[in-house]
Amino acid sequence: MKILFRAGFAVLLSAACLACSNSGESKGDVYFSQGEYSQAVNEYSETLKFSPNDVTTLYNRGRAHEEQGEYDSALIDFEKAAQIDPNNFQVLLSISNIHYSQKNYSKALIYAGKAEEISGAPAMASFMKGRTLHQLGHTDDAMKSYNNAIKLDKNFGQAYFNRGMLKVATKKKKSACEDFQLAKGLEYPGAEDALKKYCN
């Protein structure tokens, strides 16, 4: 499930951030879109020599580091970007995601919560807060966050799936199966397997 989430999360954030560059697509962006992350890091680094506080370039370099599994370097770039622009929910969610992947759930929760509080934050912020609360065993709060993610985005297949898994854990099988059915209808991978496992 973590792998599926990382893929969706990476696509969401890279598309969102790469689209926010005001000066058009840079060489770093081209390399990134082609999956040449090492070259992208080099190009972003060159840009940052002249504009060290460019949040978009810092973020994009962090994403390129993250794609290569260089999580410490990614975190350095994301944290610097967050210092410059503390209300950038994309940056905060990326920091949260790295902490989550390293099982630093308390830190992941802090950054997901900060992102969720920002006006205009996407459903992903509530989802990420929910999955972290879920890991920490705060089932009621996790349910509220998953519900909020779904309220913000009725087509969020993974939120239905995760809410269904939480309902399985809290012995709400019928309701869980309804969520898995909704996730399946939205073509979320894993939903059909969950239906077979828990709902037959």
N, C-alpha and C positions, 0 to 999 in steps of 0.2 A: 504494500500500500504506500510506503514511503517513496518508493521509486516512481510510482505513478504520480504522486503529488509533486515531487521535485520537477518532473518533466513539465507538468501543467503550469506550475509556478514559474519555472524558468521562461517558458514561452510568454506567459502573461507579462512578467516584469521586463523582459528584454524588449518585447514589442512596445510596451508602454513607454519605456525610457528612451529607446532609440528613436522613437517618433517625436520626442520632446526637444530634440536639438533644433535650435533656431537657425543654424547656419547651413542646413542641409546635411546630407550624409557625408561623414568624414571617411578617411581611409581606414581608420580604426573600425568604424561601423561596417564598412564593406568586408573587412577581414572577419569581423565577428559574425556577420550573417552567413559567411561561407564556412564557418566552423574553424577558422584559423585563429585560435584564441591567443596563441603566443605572439603572432604578428600583430594582433589587435592590441595586446598589452603594450607592445613596443610603440605603436602609433599613438595610443592614448598617452603614454608617458612623454612622448615628444611634445604633444599638445600641452600637457600639464607643466612643462618647463616654462612656457610663456604665460599660461593661465592656471596657476596652481590651485586656485579656488573655484574652478569651473565644476559645479556640482554634477552636471550631466556627464562630463568626461570622467570624473572620479568614480561615479556610479558605474559607468560602462566598463571602466578598467576593472573595477571590483567584480562585476559580472563575468568578465573574461577570466579573471583569476579563479573565480568560483567554478566556472566550467572546466577548468583544468585541475580542480581539486585542491587549489592553493587557498585554503580557507582562512589562514591567518592573514595573508596578503589582502584577500577580499575584505575581511573584517576591518583592516586598517583603512582601506579606501572608503568603505561604507561609513565608518565612524567619523572620518574626517568630513565627509559629505553631510552627515547629520549635524555636525558642529556648525557648519556653514548655513545649512537649511534645516533647522530642527522640525519643521512642519512638512517635510517631504515624506509622505507615507510610503512611497516606493522604497526609499532608502531604509526606513524603519522596518518594513516588512522583510527586506533582504537581511538585515541584521538579525531579526527574529528567526528567520529561516535557518541561518547558519547555526545559531545557538540551539535550535530545535534538532537539527541534524546531528549535533554533537551531544545531545541529551542534556543540555543546560536549560532545562525547562523553565526554571524561575526567570532567567534572563530573557528567554524567548517570550515569556508571558509579558514581561515589562514592555518590550518593544512592540509586540502585537497590540497591547493595550493602548500605548501611545498613538500608534497608527490609527486605531479604531476611533479615537477621540477627535481626530482631525476632520473638519467639515469636508464632505465629498469623498471620504475614504471608501474604497470599494468593499464589496461583500467579502473579499479575500481577507480583509483585516479581521472581521468577526470570525470567519472560519478558522484562521490561524490562532486566534485567541482561544476558540473553542477546542481545537485539537490539543493545545498545550494544557488547558484546564483538564481535559479528558485524561491526558497522561499523568497529571498530578493528582488525579482521583477526585476532583471537584465536579462531580457529575451534574449537579443542579445548575451550576454556573456554566458548565460546558454546554448543556442543553440550551440555555438562554442564548449563548453565543451562536450556536448552530442555527437556532430559530431566527436570530437576527440576520445571519448571512443569507438564509433562504428568503426572508422578508425583503431583503435588498436585491436579491437575484433569484427569481423563481426557477431559473434554468441551471442552477448550480448543482450539477449531478453529484459532485464529490461531497457537498454539504449534506445532501440527502443520505448518501452512503454512510458517511461518518456518524450522522445522527442515528441512523439505523443500527450501526454497530454499538453505539452508546445505549440504545434501547434494548438491544440483546443483553448487554451487560447488566442492565437494571431490570431484567425480567419483563420487558414489555414487548413480547414477541409479535403479537398481531400488528401493533403500530410499527415495529421495526420492519416487518415484511412489506408494509405499505410504502415505507421509505425506500426499501431496496427496489420495489417495483417502479417507483418514480425515478430512481437513479438509472435503472435499466432503460426506461423510456427515454432518458436523456443520453443513453449510450455510454454511461460511465463504466469503464472496465472494472470488473470484479463484482458488479451488481448481480449478474446472473449466477455466478458461483455462490454468492451470499444467499440468494433465493433458494438454491438447491440445498445448501447446507443447513439453513435455519428455518425454512418455510415449508418443508415437505413433511 
